[in-house]
Amino acid sequence: MKSVYWKKSRLLAIVAVLFWSTASTAFKLSLRSLTPFKLVFLASCVSLIILWTLVLVKKRVSGSIVFSGKRLAGASIRGLLNPFLYYLVLFEAYDRLPAQIAMVINYLWPIMLLLLSIPFLRQRITSRILISSCISFCGVAVLVLGGNPAGGYLSITALGLALLSTVIWAAFWIMNLRSSGNAVVTLAEAFSFGIVYLVLFGLMTGRLANIVQTDLVGIAGAVYVGIFEMGITFVIWQKALELADTTAEIGNLIYLTPFLALVFIGSIVGEQIGIFTVGGLLLVISGILLQEKWKKKKVKQDLYSPHQQLKGM
């Protein structure tokens, strides 16, 4: 029986990794037909439907979902961070940068999580934290110095947006650490508030007025992103973790995601993968792996475990 569960957890983990590996490609292709706002809004709507459908199906087994003022307040803040701010900022970065550059910078977020845990979770600054952070940030420096693999300069504003997205995502996960209850329910609640923020933002800026003026290619891209980046893949990964005896059995598979993403970006998007991109990614991942190796037992496992360092993100 154990071997059956092990095989199922490994299979589900591989499926999740493959889906997340296509995220950067889906972002870039979708943004050829959609504005960043349209992609965020349409994909979030699809994801919201998927998540609440899963919640309602699970409700038959787990019982009623109880909402409280404190829970709704927490969900409203998480929804502001994700999907509203995070994906708006991330898609703006992808719209202005080569997909390979935006993707590698996005994988810096576990280091941002480590740094934000110092003031918000009162973690102590250590030399190991500084070393692992410096190694990963050196990876970003390599990307910047390498420039655009297709030639030309990289937008400083776009690079700033890509870095900002990692801060937002790290802040979102810190908020998640303080929330309780089923992970899918928590995500569905956040997306519910996120849609409200997106509607208000769209009305205030006039971006919602032409939301229906979208071609089929753009709609297909938004549906794909909503299902496989924002929605069901998260549930697949959670199920894989539940079936595994330990997170270590499948956790390290997540580090295959950015390298597979480069393959998809090169073969489908058509970008020529630069040597500086590969070098930068290796440094970013090396810093994260050192962080994993050096973490202390007193640090919460949920904060630094490989399965939390997802995002493909």
C-alpha positions in Angstrom: 0.0 0.0 0.0 2.8 2.3 0.8 4.4 1.8 -2.6 1.0 2.6 -4.3 0.8 5.9 -2.4 4.4 6.7 -3.1 3.8 6.2 -6.9 0.7 8.3 -6.8 2.4 11.1 -5.0 5.4 11.1 -7.4 3.1 11.0 -10.4 1.0 13.9 -9.1 4.1 15.9 -8.3 5.5 15.4 -11.8 2.2 16.5 -13.3 2.2 19.7 -11.2 5.8 20.4 -12.1 5.0 20.0 -15.8 2.0 22.4 -15.6 4.0 25.0 -13.6 6.9 24.7 -16.1 4.6 25.9 -18.9 3.4 29.0 -16.9 6.0 31.4 -18.2 5.4 30.4 -21.8 1.6 30.7 -21.3 2.1 34.2 -19.8 4.2 35.4 -22.7 2.0 34.0 -25.4 -1.2 35.3 -23.8 0.3 38.8 -23.4 0.6 38.9 -27.2 -3.2 39.1 -27.4 -4.1 40.5 -24.0 -3.1 43.5 -21.8 -1.7 42.5 -18.3 -5.0 43.6 -16.7 -7.1 41.6 -19.1 -5.0 38.5 -18.5 -5.1 38.9 -14.7 -8.9 39.5 -14.6 -9.9 36.7 -17.0 -7.5 34.2 -15.5 -8.6 35.1 -11.9 -12.2 34.6 -12.8 -11.5 31.1 -14.2 -9.4 30.2 -11.2 -12.1 31.5 -8.8 -14.7 29.2 -10.5 -12.3 26.2 -10.3 -11.3 26.8 -6.6 -14.9 27.3 -5.3 -16.1 24.2 -7.3 -13.4 22.2 -5.6 -14.3 23.7 -2.2 -18.0 22.9 -2.6 -17.3 19.3 -3.7 -15.1 18.9 -0.6 -17.7 20.5 1.6 -19.9 17.5 1.2 -17.2 15.6 3.1 -15.7 18.2 5.5 -19.0 20.0 6.5 -19.9 23.6 6.5 -17.5 26.4 6.0 -17.5 28.9 8.8 -16.7 32.5 8.1 -15.8 35.0 10.8 -14.8 38.7 10.8 -11.2 37.9 11.5 -11.1 35.3 8.7 -12.7 37.7 6.2 -10.3 40.4 7.2 -7.3 38.1 6.6 -8.7 37.0 3.2 -9.2 40.6 2.1 -5.5 41.3 2.7 -4.4 38.1 1.0 -6.6 38.9 -1.9 -5.1 42.3 -2.2 -1.7 40.7 -2.4 -2.7 37.7 -4.6 -4.1 37.8 -7.2 -4.6 41.5 -7.4 -1.1 43.1 -6.8 1.0 40.1 -7.5 -0.3 39.1 -10.9 -0.7 42.7 -12.1 2.9 43.5 -11.3 4.2 40.1 -12.6 2.4 40.3 -15.9 3.5 43.9 -16.4 7.1 42.6 -16.0 6.5 39.7 -18.4 5.0 42.1 -20.9 8.2 44.2 -20.9 10.9 41.6 -20.4 12.0 38.4 -22.2 10.1 35.5 -20.5 13.4 33.8 -19.5 14.5 36.9 -17.6 11.2 37.5 -15.8 11.0 33.8 -14.9 14.4 33.6 -13.3 13.9 36.8 -11.3 10.5 35.4 -10.1 12.3 32.4 -8.6 14.1 34.8 -6.2 11.0 35.0 -4.0 12.0 32.3 -1.5 15.0 34.5 -0.7 12.7 37.5 -0.3 10.6 35.3 2.0 13.6 34.6 4.1 14.5 38.3 4.3 10.9 39.4 5.1 10.7 36.8 7.9 13.4 38.8 9.8 11.2 41.8 10.6 7.7 40.1 10.3 8.4 36.7 11.9 11.3 37.9 14.1 13.8 35.5 12.6 17.4 36.2 13.6 19.9 37.5 11.0 22.7 35.0 10.5 25.7 34.8 8.3 24.1 31.8 6.5 21.1 33.9 5.6 23.3 36.6 4.2 25.4 34.2 2.2 22.5 32.4 0.6 20.8 35.7 -0.1 23.9 37.2 -1.7 24.4 34.1 -3.9 20.8 34.4 -5.3 21.0 38.1 -5.8 24.3 37.6 -7.7 22.2 35.5 -10.0 20.0 38.5 -10.7 23.1 40.6 -11.2 24.3 38.2 -13.8 21.0 38.5 -15.7 21.2 42.3 -15.7 24.9 42.3 -16.8 24.1 39.8 -19.5 21.4 42.0 -20.9 18.7 41.0 -23.3 19.7 37.7 -25.0 18.0 39.0 -28.2 20.1 42.2 -28.1 19.5 45.6 -26.6 19.0 46.8 -23.1 16.7 45.5 -20.3 14.1 47.9 -19.0 15.1 49.1 -15.5 11.4 49.6 -14.7 10.5 46.1 -15.8 13.3 44.6 -13.8 12.0 46.6 -10.8 8.5 45.2 -11.4 9.9 41.6 -11.5 11.7 42.1 -8.2 8.7 43.8 -6.7 6.6 40.7 -7.6 8.8 38.5 -5.5 8.3 40.8 -2.5 4.5 40.7 -2.9 4.5 36.9 -3.3 6.7 36.5 -0.2 4.4 38.8 1.8 1.4 36.7 0.6 3.0 33.5 2.0 3.8 35.1 5.3 0.1 36.0 5.5 -0.7 32.4 4.7 1.4 31.2 7.6 -0.9 33.1 9.9 -4.1 31.8 8.4 -5.8 28.5 9.4 -8.1 26.0 7.7 -8.0 24.2 4.4 -5.4 25.5 1.9 -7.9 25.4 -1.1 -10.5 27.3 0.9 -8.0 29.9 2.0 -6.9 30.4 -1.6 -10.5 30.6 -2.9 -11.3 33.3 -0.3 -8.3 35.3 -1.3 -9.3 35.1 -5.0 -12.9 36.2 -4.1 -11.6 39.5 -2.7 -9.0 39.7 -5.5 -11.8 39.8 -8.1 -13.5 42.6 -6.2 -10.3 44.6 -6.2 -9.8 43.9 -9.9 -13.3 45.1 -10.8 -12.9 48.3 -8.8 -9.5 48.9 -10.3 -10.8 48.2 -13.8 -13.8 50.6 -13.3 -11.5 53.4 -11.9 -9.0 53.2 -14.7 -11.4 52.4 -17.5 -9.7 49.1 -18.2 -12.8 47.1 -17.6 -14.8 48.8 -20.3 -13.3 46.8 -23.2 -12.8 43.6 -21.3 -15.0 41.7 -23.8 -13.0 42.9 -26.8 -10.7 39.9 -26.7 -9.9 37.3 -29.4 -10.2 33.6 -29.0 -6.4 33.2 -28.6 -6.4 35.6 -25.7 -9.3 33.9 -24.0 -7.7 30.5 -24.4 -4.5 31.7 -22.9 -6.4 33.3 -19.9 -8.3 30.0 -19.3 -5.1 28.0 -19.4 -3.4 30.4 -16.9 -6.4 30.4 -14.7 -6.6 26.6 -14.6 -3.0 25.5 -14.6 -1.1 28.4 -13.0 -3.5 29.8 -10.5 -5.9 27.0 -9.8 -5.9 23.3 -10.1 -2.2 22.7 -10.2 -1.9 24.0 -6.6 -4.5 21.4 -5.6 -2.6 18.6 -7.4 0.6 19.5 -5.6 -1.2 19.6 -2.2 -2.6 16.1 -2.9 0.9 14.9 -3.8 2.2 16.2 -0.5 -0.7 14.5 1.4 0.1 11.1 -0.2 3.9 11.3 0.4 5.3 10.0 3.6 7.6 13.1 3.8 7.8 16.3 1.8 11.4 15.4 1.0 10.2 12.5 -1.2 8.8 14.9 -3.8 9.8 18.4 -2.6 13.0 18.6 -4.6 11.1 17.9 -7.8 10.0 21.5 -7.7 13.5 22.6 -8.6 13.1 21.0 -12.0 10.4 23.6 -12.8 12.6 26.6 -13.9 14.9 24.5 -16.0 11.9 22.9 -17.8 10.4 26.3 -18.2 13.5 27.4 -20.1 13.0 24.5 -22.5 9.4 25.6 -23.1 10.3 29.2 -23.5 13.0 28.4 -26.0 11.0 25.9 -28.1 7.5 27.5 -28.0 8.0 31.2 -27.3 11.0 31.1 -29.6 13.4 33.0 -27.3 17.1 32.2 -27.7 18.1 31.1 -24.2 21.2 33.1 -23.2 24.2 31.7 -21.3 23.7 34.5 -18.7 20.2 33.3 -18.1 21.3 29.8 -17.3 24.1 31.1 -15.1 21.8 33.4 -13.3 19.3 30.7 -12.7 21.9 28.3 -11.3 23.0 31.0 -8.8 19.5 31.8 -7.7 18.6 28.1 -7.2 22.0 27.5 -5.5 21.2 30.2 -2.9 17.8 28.7 -2.2 19.3 25.2 -1.9 21.9 26.5 0.6 19.0 28.1 2.5 17.3 24.7 2.7 20.5 23.0 3.8 21.3 25.5 6.5 17.8 26.1 8.0 17.6 25.5 11.7 15.2 23.1 13.4 13.5 25.9 15.3 12.5 27.6 12.1 9.0 26.7 10.9 9.1 23.9 8.3 6.2 25.5 6.4 8.2 28.6 5.7 11.3 27.1 4.2 10.3 23.7 2.8 10.8 23.0 -0.9 7.1 22.6 -1.6 6.4 26.1 -0.5 9.0 27.5 -2.9 6.7 26.9 -5.8 5.9 29.6 -8.2 6.3 29.2 -11.3 5.4 30.2 -10.8 
